[in-house]
Amino acid sequence: MKENDEELYIFSLMAEEALVVRLFNSENSPNWNQLANLSVS
């Protein structure tokens, strides 16, 4: 049980890091700019 929790925790960290990297890499894409504009207005 404990090992499964640890694997799940590591997986969630990796998934979160992957999401951040994906957002950072697509920072200059039109979709990202649209999203930013929606957030501001």
N, CA, C and O atoms as a Tripos MOL2 file, in Angstrom:
@<TRIPOS>MOLECULE
protein
  164   163    41     0     0
PROTEIN
NO_CHARGES

@<TRIPOS>ATOM
      1 N           0.8530   -1.2050    0.0000 N.3       1 MET1
      2 CA          0.0000    0.0000    0.0000 C.3       1 MET1
      3 C           0.8800    1.2430    0.0000 C.2       1 MET1
      4 O           0.6330    2.1950   -0.7410 O.2       1 MET1
      5 N           1.9050    1.2210    0.8390 N.am      2 LYS2
      6 CA          2.7770    2.3770    0.9610 C.3       2 LYS2
      7 C           3.5360    2.6220   -0.3430 C.2       2 LYS2
      8 O           3.7050    3.7650   -0.7670 O.2       2 LYS2
      9 N           3.9880    1.5390   -0.9710 N.am      3 GLU3
     10 CA          4.7460    1.6850   -2.2180 C.3       3 GLU3
     11 C           3.8650    2.2810   -3.3130 C.2       3 GLU3
     12 O           4.3300    3.0970   -4.1090 O.2       3 GLU3
     13 N           2.6070    1.8800   -3.3580 N.am      4 ASN4
     14 CA          1.6970    2.4160   -4.3690 C.3       4 ASN4
     15 C           1.4900    3.9140   -4.1790 C.2       4 ASN4
     16 O           1.4370    4.6680   -5.1510 O.2       4 ASN4
     17 N           1.3750    4.3370   -2.9380 N.am      5 ASP5
     18 CA          1.2080    5.7660   -2.6620 C.3       5 ASP5
     19 C           2.4370    6.5440   -3.1240 C.2       5 ASP5
     20 O           2.3180    7.6410   -3.6700 O.2       5 ASP5
     21 N           3.6140    5.9690   -2.9000 N.am      6 GLU6
     22 CA          4.8420    6.6460   -3.2970 C.3       6 GLU6
     23 C           4.9210    6.7620   -4.8160 C.2       6 GLU6
     24 O           5.3160    7.8010   -5.3450 O.2       6 GLU6
     25 N           4.5430    5.6890   -5.5160 N.am      7 GLU7
     26 CA          4.5510    5.7230   -6.9790 C.3       7 GLU7
     27 C           3.5570    6.7630   -7.4920 C.2       7 GLU7
     28 O           3.8500    7.4980   -8.4360 O.2       7 GLU7
     29 N           2.3970    6.8210   -6.8750 N.am      8 LEU8
     30 CA          1.3820    7.7840   -7.2960 C.3       8 LEU8
     31 C           1.8760    9.2090   -7.0780 C.2       8 LEU8
     32 O           1.6420   10.0870   -7.9090 O.2       8 LEU8
     33 N           2.5600    9.4350   -5.9570 N.am      9 TYR9
     34 CA          3.1020   10.7670   -5.6480 C.3       9 TYR9
     35 C           4.1460   11.1680   -6.6790 C.2       9 TYR9
     36 O           4.1420   12.2950   -7.1740 O.2       9 TYR9
     37 N           5.0470   10.2350   -7.0000 N.am     10 ILE10
     38 CA          6.0860   10.5260   -7.9920 C.3      10 ILE10
     39 C           5.4450   10.7940   -9.3560 C.2      10 ILE10
     40 O           5.8450   11.7130  -10.0700 O.2      10 ILE10
     41 N           4.4480    9.9810   -9.7050 N.am     11 PHE11
     42 CA          3.7730   10.1600  -10.9860 C.3      11 PHE11
     43 C           3.1030   11.5350  -11.0650 C.2      11 PHE11
     44 O           3.1580   12.1950  -12.1030 O.2      11 PHE11
     45 N           2.4750   11.9630   -9.9700 N.am     12 SER12
     46 CA          1.8020   13.2690   -9.9650 C.3      12 SER12
     47 C           2.8130   14.4010  -10.1140 C.2      12 SER12
     48 O           2.5420   15.3990  -10.7820 O.2      12 SER12
     49 N           3.9870   14.2400   -9.4840 N.am     13 LEU13
     50 CA          5.0370   15.2520   -9.6390 C.3      13 LEU13
     51 C           5.5040   15.3220  -11.0870 C.2      13 LEU13
     52 O           5.6810   16.4100  -11.6360 O.2      13 LEU13
     53 N           5.7030   14.1650  -11.7010 N.am     14 MET14
     54 CA          6.1590   14.1210  -13.0880 C.3      14 MET14
     55 C           5.1140   14.7280  -14.0180 C.2      14 MET14
     56 O           5.4530   15.4610  -14.9470 O.2      14 MET14
     57 N           3.8430   14.4200  -13.7660 N.am     15 ALA15
     58 CA          2.7700   14.9450  -14.5950 C.3      15 ALA15
     59 C           2.6880   16.4630  -14.4640 C.2      15 ALA15
     60 O           2.4810   17.1690  -15.4510 O.2      15 ALA15
     61 N           2.8540   16.9590  -13.2360 N.am     16 GLU16
     62 CA          2.8000   18.4020  -13.0020 C.3      16 GLU16
     63 C           3.9670   19.0940  -13.6990 C.2      16 GLU16
     64 O           3.7980   20.1500  -14.3090 O.2      16 GLU16
     65 N           5.1460   18.4930  -13.6040 N.am     17 GLU17
     66 CA          6.3240   19.0640  -14.2420 C.3      17 GLU17
     67 C           6.1500   19.0830  -15.7550 C.2      17 GLU17
     68 O           6.5150   20.0560  -16.4160 O.2      17 GLU17
     69 N           5.5890   18.0040  -16.3040 N.am     18 ALA18
     70 CA          5.3670   17.9160  -17.7440 C.3      18 ALA18
     71 C           4.3880   19.0050  -18.1970 C.2      18 ALA18
     72 O           4.5580   19.5970  -19.2630 O.2      18 ALA18
     73 N           3.3750   19.2610  -17.3890 N.am     19 LEU19
     74 CA          2.3950   20.2900  -17.7340 C.3      19 LEU19
     75 C           3.0450   21.6640  -17.7500 C.2      19 LEU19
     76 O           2.8120   22.4550  -18.6630 O.2      19 LEU19
     77 N           3.8610   21.9500  -16.7400 N.am     20 VAL20
     78 CA          4.5540   23.2430  -16.6710 C.3      20 VAL20
     79 C           5.4810   23.4170  -17.8740 C.2      20 VAL20
     80 O           5.5220   24.4810  -18.4900 O.2      20 VAL20
     81 N           6.2240   22.3550  -18.1990 N.am     21 VAL21
     82 CA          7.1440   22.4140  -19.3350 C.3      21 VAL21
     83 C           6.3740   22.6570  -20.6250 C.2      21 VAL21
     84 O           6.7980   23.4410  -21.4740 O.2      21 VAL21
     85 N           5.2350   21.9770  -20.7640 N.am     22 ARG22
     86 CA          4.4270   22.1320  -21.9780 C.3      22 ARG22
     87 C           3.9220   23.5810  -22.0940 C.2      22 ARG22
     88 O           3.9690   24.1690  -23.1740 O.2      22 ARG22
     89 N           3.4440   24.1460  -20.9910 N.am     23 LEU23
     90 CA          2.9780   25.5280  -21.0100 C.3      23 LEU23
     91 C           4.1200   26.4800  -21.3400 C.2      23 LEU23
     92 O           3.9450   27.4250  -22.1110 O.2      23 LEU23
     93 N           5.2910   26.2300  -20.7550 N.am     24 PHE24
     94 CA          6.4420   27.0910  -20.9850 C.3      24 PHE24
     95 C           6.8860   27.0240  -22.4440 C.2      24 PHE24
     96 O           7.2250   28.0440  -23.0440 O.2      24 PHE24
     97 N           6.8820   25.8200  -23.0070 N.am     25 ASN25
     98 CA          7.3360   25.6450  -24.3850 C.3      25 ASN25
     99 C           6.3610   26.2610  -25.3810 C.2      25 ASN25
    100 O           6.7640   26.6680  -26.4700 O.2      25 ASN25
    101 N           5.0870   26.3340  -25.0190 N.am     26 SER26
    102 CA          4.0810   26.8630  -25.9400 C.3      26 SER26
    103 C           3.7160   28.3060  -25.5980 C.2      26 SER26
    104 O           2.6600   28.8060  -25.9840 O.2      26 SER26
    105 N           4.6210   28.9630  -24.8610 N.am     27 GLU27
    106 CA          4.3340   30.3190  -24.3610 C.3      27 GLU27
    107 C           4.0640   31.2820  -25.5110 C.2      27 GLU27
    108 O           3.2290   32.1770  -25.3830 O.2      27 GLU27
    109 N           4.7580   31.1100  -26.6300 N.am     28 ASN28
    110 CA          4.6410   32.0500  -27.7460 C.3      28 ASN28
    111 C           3.6150   31.6130  -28.7870 C.2      28 ASN28
    112 O           3.4940   32.2310  -29.8450 O.2      28 ASN28
    113 N           2.8800   30.5470  -28.4820 N.am     29 SER29
    114 CA          1.9000   30.0610  -29.4500 C.3      29 SER29
    115 C           0.6270   30.9050  -29.3890 C.2      29 SER29
    116 O           0.3180   31.4660  -28.3380 O.2      29 SER29
    117 N          -0.1190   31.0060  -30.4950 N.am     30 PRO30
    118 CA         -1.3590   31.7940  -30.5240 C.3      30 PRO30
    119 C          -2.3520   31.3450  -29.4590 C.2      30 PRO30
    120 O          -3.0370   32.1740  -28.8610 O.2      30 PRO30
    121 N          -2.4350   30.0320  -29.2170 N.am     31 ASN31
    122 CA         -3.3850   29.5400  -28.2210 C.3      31 ASN31
    123 C          -3.0540   30.0890  -26.8440 C.2      31 ASN31
    124 O          -3.9480   30.4840  -26.0960 O.2      31 ASN31
    125 N          -1.7540   30.1140  -26.5070 N.am     32 TRP32
    126 CA         -1.3440   30.6210  -25.2000 C.3      32 TRP32
    127 C          -1.6790   32.1060  -25.1050 C.2      32 TRP32
    128 O          -2.1560   32.5640  -24.0660 O.2      32 TRP32
    129 N          -1.4350   32.8690  -26.1790 N.am     33 ASN33
    130 CA         -1.7340   34.3030  -26.1590 C.3      33 ASN33
    131 C          -3.2290   34.5400  -26.0110 C.2      33 ASN33
    132 O          -3.6470   35.4590  -25.3060 O.2      33 ASN33
    133 N          -4.0370   33.7170  -26.6710 N.am     34 GLN34
    134 CA         -5.4880   33.8510  -26.5260 C.3      34 GLN34
    135 C          -5.9030   33.6040  -25.0840 C.2      34 GLN34
    136 O          -6.7240   34.3320  -24.5270 O.2      34 GLN34
    137 N          -5.3240   32.5630  -24.4880 N.am     35 LEU35
    138 CA         -5.6620   32.2250  -23.1080 C.3      35 LEU35
    139 C          -5.2630   33.3620  -22.1660 C.2      35 LEU35
    140 O          -6.0140   33.7130  -21.2560 O.2      35 LEU35
    141 N          -4.0850   33.9310  -22.3890 N.am     36 ALA36
    142 CA         -3.6190   35.0310  -21.5510 C.3      36 ALA36
    143 C          -4.5460   36.2440  -21.6940 C.2      36 ALA36
    144 O          -4.8670   36.9060  -20.7070 O.2      36 ALA36
    145 N          -4.9680   36.5240  -22.9190 N.am     37 ASN37
    146 CA         -5.8520   37.6650  -23.1470 C.3      37 ASN37
    147 C          -7.1990   37.4530  -22.4590 C.2      37 ASN37
    148 O          -7.7740   38.3920  -21.9080 O.2      37 ASN37
    149 N          -7.6970   36.2190  -22.4920 N.am     38 LEU38
    150 CA         -8.9590   35.9210  -21.8180 C.3      38 LEU38
    151 C          -8.8160   36.1130  -20.3130 C.2      38 LEU38
    152 O          -9.7360   36.6000  -19.6550 O.2      38 LEU38
    153 N          -7.6620   35.7300  -19.7710 N.am     39 SER39
    154 CA         -7.4590   35.8390  -18.3290 C.3      39 SER39
    155 C          -7.3920   37.3010  -17.8950 C.2      39 SER39
    156 O          -7.8610   37.6510  -16.8120 O.2      39 SER39
    157 N          -6.8100   38.1520  -18.7370 N.am     40 VAL40
    158 CA         -6.6380   39.5580  -18.3820 C.3      40 VAL40
    159 C          -7.9780   40.2980  -18.4210 C.2      40 VAL40
    160 O          -8.2950   41.0670  -17.5130 O.2      40 VAL40
    161 N          -8.7540   40.0620  -19.4690 N.am     41 SER41
    162 CA        -10.0060   40.8070  -19.6500 C.3      41 SER41
    163 C         -11.1620   40.2350  -18.8620 C.2      41 SER41
    164 O         -12.2720   40.7640  -18.9220 O.2      41 SER41
@<TRIPOS>BOND
     1     1     2 1
     2     2     3 1
     3     3     4 2
     4     3     5 am
     5     5     6 1
     6     6     7 1
     7     7     8 2
     8     7     9 am
     9     9    10 1
    10    10    11 1
    11    11    12 2
    12    11    13 am
    13    13    14 1
    14    14    15 1
    15    15    16 2
    16    15    17 am
    17    17    18 1
    18    18    19 1
    19    19    20 2
    20    19    21 am
    21    21    22 1
    22    22    23 1
    23    23    24 2
    24    23    25 am
    25    25    26 1
    26    26    27 1
    27    27    28 2
    28    27    29 am
    29    29    30 1
    30    30    31 1
    31    31    32 2
    32    31    33 am
    33    33    34 1
    34    34    35 1
    35    35    36 2
    36    35    37 am
    37    37    38 1
    38    38    39 1
    39    39    40 2
    40    39    41 am
    41    41    42 1
    42    42    43 1
    43    43    44 2
    44    43    45 am
    45    45    46 1
    46    46    47 1
    47    47    48 2
    48    47    49 am
    49    49    50 1
    50    50    51 1
    51    51    52 2
    52    51    53 am
    53    53    54 1
    54    54    55 1
    55    55    56 2
    56    55    57 am
    57    57    58 1
    58    58    59 1
    59    59    60 2
    60    59    61 am
    61    61    62 1
    62    62    63 1
    63    63    64 2
    64    63    65 am
    65    65    66 1
    66    66    67 1
    67    67    68 2
    68    67    69 am
    69    69    70 1
    70    70    71 1
    71    71    72 2
    72    71    73 am
    73    73    74 1
    74    74    75 1
    75    75    76 2
    76    75    77 am
    77    77    78 1
    78    78    79 1
    79    79    80 2
    80    79    81 am
    81    81    82 1
    82    82    83 1
    83    83    84 2
    84    83    85 am
    85    85    86 1
    86    86    87 1
    87    87    88 2
    88    87    89 am
    89    89    90 1
    90    90    91 1
    91    91    92 2
    92    91    93 am
    93    93    94 1
    94    94    95 1
    95    95    96 2
    96    95    97 am
    97    97    98 1
    98    98    99 1
    99    99   100 2
   100    99   101 am
   101   101   102 1
   102   102   103 1
   103   103   104 2
   104   103   105 am
   105   105   106 1
   106   106   107 1
   107   107   108 2
   108   107   109 am
   109   109   110 1
   110   110   111 1
   111   111   112 2
   112   111   113 am
   113   113   114 1
   114   114   115 1
   115   115   116 2
   116   115   117 am
   117   117   118 1
   118   118   119 1
   119   119   120 2
   120   119   121 am
   121   121   122 1
   122   122   123 1
   123   123   124 2
   124   123   125 am
   125   125   126 1
   126   126   127 1
   127   127   128 2
   128   127   129 am
   129   129   130 1
   130   130   131 1
   131   131   132 2
   132   131   133 am
   133   133   134 1
   134   134   135 1
   135   135   136 2
   136   135   137 am
   137   137   138 1
   138   138   139 1
   139   139   140 2
   140   139   141 am
   141   141   142 1
   142   142   143 1
   143   143   144 2
   144   143   145 am
   145   145   146 1
   146   146   147 1
   147   147   148 2
   148   147   149 am
   149   149   150 1
   150   150   151 1
   151   151   152 2
   152   151   153 am
   153   153   154 1
   154   154   155 1
   155   155   156 2
   156   155   157 am
   157   157   158 1
   158   158   159 1
   159   159   160 2
   160   159   161 am
   161   161   162 1
   162   162   163 1
   163   163   164 2
@<TRIPOS>SUBSTRUCTURE
     1 MET1         2 RESIDUE 1 A MET
     2 LYS2         6 RESIDUE 1 A LYS
     3 GLU3        10 RESIDUE 1 A GLU
     4 ASN4        14 RESIDUE 1 A ASN
     5 ASP5        18 RESIDUE 1 A ASP
     6 GLU6        22 RESIDUE 1 A GLU
     7 GLU7        26 RESIDUE 1 A GLU
     8 LEU8        30 RESIDUE 1 A LEU
     9 TYR9        34 RESIDUE 1 A TYR
    10 ILE10       38 RESIDUE 1 A ILE
    11 PHE11       42 RESIDUE 1 A PHE
    12 SER12       46 RESIDUE 1 A SER
    13 LEU13       50 RESIDUE 1 A LEU
    14 MET14       54 RESIDUE 1 A MET
    15 ALA15       58 RESIDUE 1 A ALA
    16 GLU16       62 RESIDUE 1 A GLU
    17 GLU17       66 RESIDUE 1 A GLU
    18 ALA18       70 RESIDUE 1 A ALA
    19 LEU19       74 RESIDUE 1 A LEU
    20 VAL20       78 RESIDUE 1 A VAL
    21 VAL21       82 RESIDUE 1 A VAL
    22 ARG22       86 RESIDUE 1 A ARG
    23 LEU23       90 RESIDUE 1 A LEU
    24 PHE24       94 RESIDUE 1 A PHE
    25 ASN25       98 RESIDUE 1 A ASN
    26 SER26      102 RESIDUE 1 A SER
    27 GLU27      106 RESIDUE 1 A GLU
    28 ASN28      110 RESIDUE 1 A ASN
    29 SER29      114 RESIDUE 1 A SER
    30 PRO30      118 RESIDUE 1 A PRO
    31 ASN31      122 RESIDUE 1 A ASN
    32 TRP32      126 RESIDUE 1 A TRP
    33 ASN33      130 RESIDUE 1 A ASN
    34 GLN34      134 RESIDUE 1 A GLN
    35 LEU35      138 RESIDUE 1 A LEU
    36 ALA36      142 RESIDUE 1 A ALA
    37 ASN37      146 RESIDUE 1 A ASN
    38 LEU38      150 RESIDUE 1 A LEU
    39 SER39      154 RESIDUE 1 A SER
    40 VAL40      158 RESIDUE 1 A VAL
    41 SER41      162 RESIDUE 1 A SER
